[in-house]
Amino acid sequence: MSHPKRTLALMLFDALLINLALFGSFYLRFEGKLPENYIQTYGEAAVISTVALLFAFHFFGLYRNMWRYASVGEMLSIVYAVTIGAALTITVIYFIAPIRLPHSVSVLFWLLVTFSIGGFRFSQRLRQENPIFTIWNKSPRKVLIIGAGDAGVLALRELKNRDFQDGMPVGFIDDSESKIYLNVQGFPVLGSRRDIPEVVGKYGIEEIIIAIPSASGDSIREIVEICKETKVSNLKILPGVHDILSGKIIVSAIREVQVEDLLGRDPVWVDLQEVAQYLNDQVILVTGAGGSIGSELCRQIVRFSPAQLILTGHGENSIFDIQQELKEHPVFTEIFDIKDQEKVNVVFEKYKPSVVFHAAAHKHVPLMESNPEEALKNNILGTNNLAQASDQTGVKTFVLVSTDKAVNPTSIMGASKRIAEMIIQNYNYKSDTNFVAVRFGNVLGSRGSVIPTFKNQITAGGPVTVTDPRMTRYFMTIPEASQLVIQAGSMATGGEIFILDMGKPVRIIDLARDLIRLSGLEPDKDIKIEITGTRPGEKLFEELLTSEEGTSATKHKRIFVARPNNNNSEVIEQLVQTIRQRGSYLNRDEIIIGLRQLLPDFCMEKDSTQTKIAVNK
């Protein structure tokens, strides 16, 4: 029903309630027999009270409220409106009617109007609050909410907003002793986390919602492990209240528990609205646009109304997919290999981009150990081709997506990415283009990430393979990675390597166990974990900085910038030329010799138990 029609219907119904209240007050005062000398007063009071109260209701906004969400404020509005309307009625009747209203009638009238109008309005809220009114939902799923704070109340309200059709809360779990055995909006706090198994068994819980976003990763992990012991298959988590209020996440985003929740640090959020105006009305080119990072970059970029977004990549299927997803925006596609210098130059001359995000790379460490010449051709020669074309066509900003494996590399892939960083720093010294790099760790859920591999192994019944129980990695999410890349472009002055503070590294074996538990299974019981030994090129511990690089802070408290190194321009250009001339014919020994010209400490057998260099805050 439209707002005008709804308002008219409410006014008609309110007029009926007002007159019933007036009739009831006279009926009660005179015990059902209205004296003749009060008939004219009654008639005039009926007209005046109807007009006065409807005007007061309109003035106090009673026809603009959504009564399903009514609270104390709305109740006070009703009291104020009825009081003003009744006072106007009594005053006017006092001056124009032959006999004034009896005091008892005035009091009764105020009470009856308040209760009838308020009762009608709050019946919608009562129906929502009380599951008895949800009679069509014969057997709702029984839900236990962990956390009786703000987030827990939001979870409860979300279920109420859906008339409990998605589940009926049985109560809360909270570790605060001051809350245990109290009620939260009519639902009891049944105990602490150690009572979860007992509560689940006693009440037949079918779903658990974790609503304690302020808890640490270790605490969440402990709660998840307790919940998994109960065999409740449906386990969800509610995002933080801050994220909901800031608009990053809506209240309805109660979701399945994900492995990202167990990483032991808060997500890094960037206010892209503040920093990404440099993308507005510009021509943006993204390499590797069909990949995990590249495609998310494209999704973020189109929010800022670029003049054109050029999606480039080598694989036609992945580029087609992201093109179809973004077809409502001004996107264009180019299929080419970044090793093809001629085609790179043609594309750059055709579109003349203002900003380039270079996310195309060969990144699989063991695979590149078997195909080292391809790592050099793609990651070094390809990057050089793009940097050269950017310089020649006047690109304003060039952002290279790099990796923590480029720090003190022990793999061909890591070494090739470190030299790619050197190439863009080298071009920055001689070009008007601002060349920068962004260095981060493993991206959860990306192609080549350990998570999809673990999930496939779990689906197949195991075993889940871990190369070494001591192996740790820094992790971040795909949105974090893409936001960091866009942020880096806004802060670029040229030559920087931006680094994300990713908290503490996570043991891969712990990640494997958590993922098995999140799948409803027991590690080493339902799914075996097998230690396979480190693969060629792998380190036990990744690093964020070389010993020569220092860091300085940026305006974002979780992003740091490494000081540029002095690179040997002549050796870099000589290596690029060698790869261009002999790329596919280079043997492994020649490749390692060539890499060591720029990375003297590069050693495939390097001790991988080295200690990471912390980011200097």
Stockholm file with secondary structure:
# STOCKHOLM 1.0

chainA/1-617         MSHPKRTLALMLFDALLINLALFGSFYLRFEGKLPENYIQTYGEAAVISTVALLFAFHFFGLYRNMWRYASVGEMLSIVYAVTIGAALTITVIYFIAPIRLPHSVSVLFWLLVTFSIGGFRFSQRLRQENPIFTIWNKSPRKVLIIGAGDAGVLALRELKNRDFQDGMPVGFIDDSESKIYLNVQGFPVLGSRRDIPEVVGKYGIEEIIIAIPSASGDSIREIVEICKETKVSNLKILPGVHDILSGKIIVSAIREVQVEDLLGRDPVWVDLQEVAQYLNDQVILVTGAGGSIGSELCRQIVRFSPAQLILTGHGENSIFDIQQELKEHPVFTEIFDIKDQEKVNVVFEKYKPSVVFHAAAHKHVPLMESNPEEALKNNILGTNNLAQASDQTGVKTFVLVSTDKAVNPTSIMGASKRIAEMIIQNYNYKSDTNFVAVRFGNVLGSRGSVIPTFKNQITAGGPVTVTDPRMTRYFMTIPEASQLVIQAGSMATGGEIFILDMGKPVRIIDLARDLIRLSGLEPDKDIKIEITGTRPGEKLFEELLTSEEGTSATKHKRIFVARPNNNNSEVIEQLVQTIRQRGSYLNRDEIIIGLRQLLPDFCMEKDSTQTKIAVNK
#=GR chainA/1-617 SS CCHHHHHHHHHHHHHHHHHHHHHHHHHHHTTTCCCGGGHHHHHHHHHHHHHHHHHHHHHTTTTTCCGGGCCHHHHHHHHHHHHHHHHHHHHHHHHHSSSCCCHHHHHHHHHHHHHHHHHHHHHHHHHHHCGGGCTTCSSCCEEEEECCSHHHHHHHHHHHHTTTTTCEEEEEECSCTTTTTCEETTEEBCCCGGGHHHHHHHHTCCEEEECCTTSCHHHHHHHHHHHHHTTCCEEEECCCHHHHHTTSSCTTCCEECCGGGGSSSCCCCCCHHHHGGGGTTCEEEEETTTSHHHHHHHHHHGGGCCSEEEEEESCHHHHHHHHHHTTTSCEEEEECCTTCHHHHHHHHHHHCCSEEEECCCCCCHHHHHHCHHHHIIIIIIHHHHHHHHHHHHTCSEEEEEEEGGGSSCCSHHHHHHHHHHHHHHHHHHHCSSEEEEEEECEEETSTTCHHHHHHHHHHTTCCEEESCTTCEECEEEHHHHHHHHHHHHHHCCSSCEEEECCCSCEEHHHHHHHHHHHTTCCBTTTBCEEECCCCTTCCSSCCSCCTTCCEEECSSTTEEEECCCCCCHHHHHHHHHHHHHHGGGCCHHHHHHHHHHHCTTCCTTCCTTCCCCCCCC
#=GC SS_cons         CCHHHHHHHHHHHHHHHHHHHHHHHHHHHTTTCCCGGGHHHHHHHHHHHHHHHHHHHHHTTTTTCCGGGCCHHHHHHHHHHHHHHHHHHHHHHHHHSSSCCCHHHHHHHHHHHHHHHHHHHHHHHHHHHCGGGCTTCSSCCEEEEECCSHHHHHHHHHHHHTTTTTCEEEEEECSCTTTTTCEETTEEBCCCGGGHHHHHHHHTCCEEEECCTTSCHHHHHHHHHHHHHTTCCEEEECCCHHHHHTTSSCTTCCEECCGGGGSSSCCCCCCHHHHGGGGTTCEEEEETTTSHHHHHHHHHHGGGCCSEEEEEESCHHHHHHHHHHTTTSCEEEEECCTTCHHHHHHHHHHHCCSEEEECCCCCCHHHHHHCHHHHIIIIIIHHHHHHHHHHHHTCSEEEEEEEGGGSSCCSHHHHHHHHHHHHHHHHHHHCSSEEEEEEECEEETSTTCHHHHHHHHHHTTCCEEESCTTCEECEEEHHHHHHHHHHHHHHCCSSCEEEECCCSCEEHHHHHHHHHHHTTCCBTTTBCEEECCCCTTCCSSCCSCCTTCCEEECSSTTEEEECCCCCCHHHHHHHHHHHHHHGGGCCHHHHHHHHHHHCTTCCTTCCTTCCCCCCCC
//
